[in-house]
Amino acid sequence: MNTRRTTVNRRKSGRSSARHHLLEVNVRSASIRRHQRRAAGGLIWKVSAAIVTLALLGIGGRFAADRFFFRNPEYSLRHLELNLDGVMTPEEFTNLTGFTEGANIFNLDLAQANERLAAIPGVLEANLERNLPDTVKVTLKRREPVFLFAGDDGGETFLPGKSFLCDREGVMLRPALLDQEFLNLPVLRGVDLAGAVPGKRLENPRLPQAIMLRQALSEIPEEGFRIISIDVSKPYATVVTDASNTRFTFGNNDLPAQLDRLRKLLAHCHDTGRRIDTANLIVTRNTPVTFVLTPETRGPRITPAPAAKKSAQR
């Protein structure tokens, strides 16, 4: 009998211990959940407080910026310093950018204005500076043209908005204004303009050849040699005509040697006073040259002697 009671008591004791352990686990879980809820609530509160603080700071900053900068008459545009390098007129600049006197200097979008100016074919560089409190400085650098292209009819007339020019990089220009400087440029012949687009480089193999020759000849003093036109229509040779209507033929190879022969010919003409009509500088020895005949260089004119009169018959 005693043994049975002991077994029953042990069973009751084991069940009571299990219930007590389960109760402790539930209490700990509930405590952890309360701590988690409190931590989450605290984090949400901190985040909310930070958002509200940032919003208030933003509103306050915007208010301060409007009051002290964007609506402050001290920062109104009063001085627009323009160095347009002949690319456009001040009125055209104002119409393009919208920069007008009295506008707030901080409201002017200099980056956008720079993009619009740089997109103009004749502009090589554009620089805009905001100088507080009331000045904007604009500096443009234009592309320097080196050739005027002959028209479809072979003429040399410059037509504003229609005639093409190009700079030393081969970028095509089509100015809308008539400039005397353009009329004094060498005329380039023999280049197909079918793919010419203002502001874009013309992809034509003969154009770089002409530009290179033009650059090399520019080292010769202009008083002794001034280019009027360059013809690259022949694939094997380039014909250069100068101000005295002399035609010089250049080959595509060994340009330095040809320039050396040209200098010697010009020196000879300077010393003797003779004028060249044509010269083929491709030939390395005994350069073929024809000279202009002037009254001083022509030989004495031979006049036939008058026929002797027959003696009168007696």
Secondary structure, 3 states (H helix, E strand, C coil): CHHHHHHHHHHHHHHHHHHHHHHHHHHHHHHHHHHHHHHHHHHHHHHHHHHHHHHHHHHHHHHHHHHHHHCCHHHECCEEEEECCCCCCHHHHHHHHCCCCCCECCCCCHHHHHHHHHCCCCEEEEEEEEECCCEEEEEEEECCEEEEECCCCCCCCCCCCCCCEEECCCEEECCCCCCHHHHCCCEEECCCCCCCCCCCECCCCHHHHHHHHHHHHCCCCCCCCCEEEEECCCCCEEEEEECCCCEEEEECCCHHHHHHHHHHHHHHHHHHCCCEEEEECCCCCCCCEEECCCCCCCCCCCCCCCCCCCCCCC
